[in-house]
Amino acid sequence: MNQPKARIAIIGGGPAGLAAALAALGAGVQVVVFERLPRVGTKLAATGGGRGNVAHVGDEQAFADAFGRRGRFAIPAWRALGGADGLRRKLARLGVETVVDGEGRVYPASMHAEDVRAAMEGAIRREGGEVQCAARVETLERTPQGDWLVDGTRFVAVVLAAGGQSAPELGSDGSGFALARQLGHRVVAPVPGLAPLLLEEPWLSTHSGTSVDNARLRLRAGHRTVEVRGAVLATHFGLSGPAALAISGAVAREWTRTAGAPDVRLELGLVPGPLDWEELRRSHGAQSLRQLLAAWMPKKLAVGLLEHCGCPGDQPVARLDRAQRDRLERALTAEPLHLRGIAPFAQSMVTCGGVDLKEVAPDTLASRLVPALFLAGEVLDLDAPSGGWNLLWAFASGVLAGRSAAQAIGGGQTS
Ligand SMILES: Cc1cc2nc3c(=O)[nH]c(=O)nc-3n(C[C@H](O)[C@H](O)[C@H](O)COP(=O)(O)OP(=O)(O)OC[C@H]3O[C@@H](n4cnc5c(N)ncnc54)[C@H](O)[C@@H]3O)c2cc1C
């Protein structure tokens, strides 16, 4: 067996693993990246519909806020990378220029996520890093001397960056969680996030393809309320669009926790807030209900919603009776939606849940349980809405974990 050298095994060649490899190489430490698919970064190349929304601009607080209650954990990683600006500088050094859209989302200027993937892999190989593809790591063993054995080779440290469980055809099949469990880590039950909502609502599914920009989704489960505002898109299976995707993780968590009990309630508002019916009667009294609703949503959806409520579309607003007004108010601001399950991991973009953050040091991403083990990316229990936050976390945590692993085994300069 080879004598141990200052070598780090990186499990997973996604954005977190590739960033970790470059950070460790930059500190003068040899790395081997183990990737189960025939090539690294398959999911990275597919992100943002192939365009790669690789980051979101903003300060560290905005970054932490995107990850909710546990967001503070991610701040040291954000600092290690220097946020979206730091990532943009690093990518520019690899020959990938980036652009920022009006919403603060960062993309490669070429609009090809593949360019980011190829540039990172190329840089690792140029700097002498080893990339082993079609190499699925099944076990991580520690020798009595305190080294690691990965695929029969000794390493001094391991970075676990095997992702979550979403979109398994793109790589992450949950084996990162299995490896973490084998080593004694607790894994917060994984559920699909950034996935469509599966609903029993014919009035939505028959108008699939229609969307509303300023909608509101509210989840009530026991004492917990989660509210998300943004665009929703009616589909043949329920709802998609940024707001539906953003609330889907919370829905899946509650659905799983309560085994689909009726305690989980989901409401949809298609108008920005409560309606002043007296004012509407004065200003729009002569209009039909169909015309009134068409100000907030596509005509097709307005017709479907009115049929769903049992209100005639051609009825003038001024002639609404009390019961109709109450029914419409509810339909427009807090219509109950009936969940028929949660989408499978194959349809989700991120995994909510993962290795318990309490067992990992935020300043180094070192395991608090296992020596010389570092964790990065989606394998950890952190996830954010769409917009580039998840990839920014993957890159940032990869840099911090790779750098910390290199320093822990005596690596010098930082990249
Ligand atoms: C279709 C789609 C589009 C997305 N678009 C965006 C976007 O535009 N912006 C954004 O911010 N986020 C986006 N995301 C989310 C983002 O891609 C992930 O959060 C991010 O890739 C996580 O990075 P990671 O390196 O932790 O894990 P992954 O990218 O999942 O990489 C993990 C790697 O580890 C490998 N692996 C797993 N187990 C093993 C093992 N046992 N041995 C060896 N290798 C293993 C996998 O094959 C994989 O290559 C998208 C996700 C999907 C599915």
The ligand as a Gaussian input file, in Angstrom:
#p B3LYP/6-31G(d) Opt

LIG

0 1
 C      -32.092000      20.678000     -12.846000
 C      -31.446000      21.501000     -11.773000
 C      -31.208000      22.848000     -11.992000
 C      -30.624000      23.615000     -10.979000
 N      -30.379000      24.941000     -11.240000
 C      -29.769000      25.698000     -10.296000
 C      -29.401000      27.048000     -10.570000
 O      -29.563000      27.545000     -11.693000
 N      -28.826000      27.755000      -9.561000
 C      -28.567000      27.218000      -8.331000
 O      -28.054000      27.918000      -7.464000
 N      -28.858000      25.929000      -8.068000
 C      -29.428000      25.164000      -9.019000
 N      -29.684000      23.845000      -8.750000
 C      -29.236000      23.277000      -7.456000
 C      -27.717000      23.020000      -7.508000
 O      -27.404000      22.376000      -8.719000
 C      -27.244000      22.166000      -6.328000
 O      -27.626000      22.791000      -5.122000
 C      -25.725000      21.992000      -6.375000
 O      -25.337000      21.314000      -7.558000
 C      -25.210000      21.200000      -5.173000
 O      -23.833000      21.034000      -5.328000
 P      -23.048000      19.810000      -4.652000
 O      -21.686000      19.837000      -5.220000
 O      -23.227000      19.864000      -3.189000
 O      -23.831000      18.510000      -5.133000
 P      -24.041000      17.882000      -6.638000
 O      -24.025000      18.971000      -7.666000
 O      -25.223000      17.049000      -6.504000
 O      -22.734000      17.034000      -6.821000
 C      -22.470000      15.885000      -6.064000
 C      -21.610000      14.957000      -6.906000
 O      -21.232000      13.855000      -6.118000
 C      -21.328000      12.670000      -6.908000
 N      -21.511000      11.539000      -5.987000
 C      -22.580000      11.290000      -5.222000
 N      -22.374000      10.206000      -4.460000
 C      -21.128000       9.769000      -4.764000
 C      -20.332000       8.682000      -4.295000
 N      -20.786000       7.842000      -3.371000
 N      -19.098000       8.499000      -4.834000
 C      -18.633000       9.357000      -5.785000
 N      -19.340000      10.404000      -6.245000
 C      -20.568000      10.621000      -5.734000
 C      -22.502000      12.928000      -7.804000
 O      -22.472000      12.113000      -8.967000
 C      -22.353000      14.409000      -8.105000
 O      -21.603000      14.650000      -9.273000
 C      -30.281000      23.045000      -9.730000
 C      -30.514000      21.680000      -9.527000
 C      -31.088000      20.909000     -10.528000
 C      -31.331000      19.455000     -10.274000

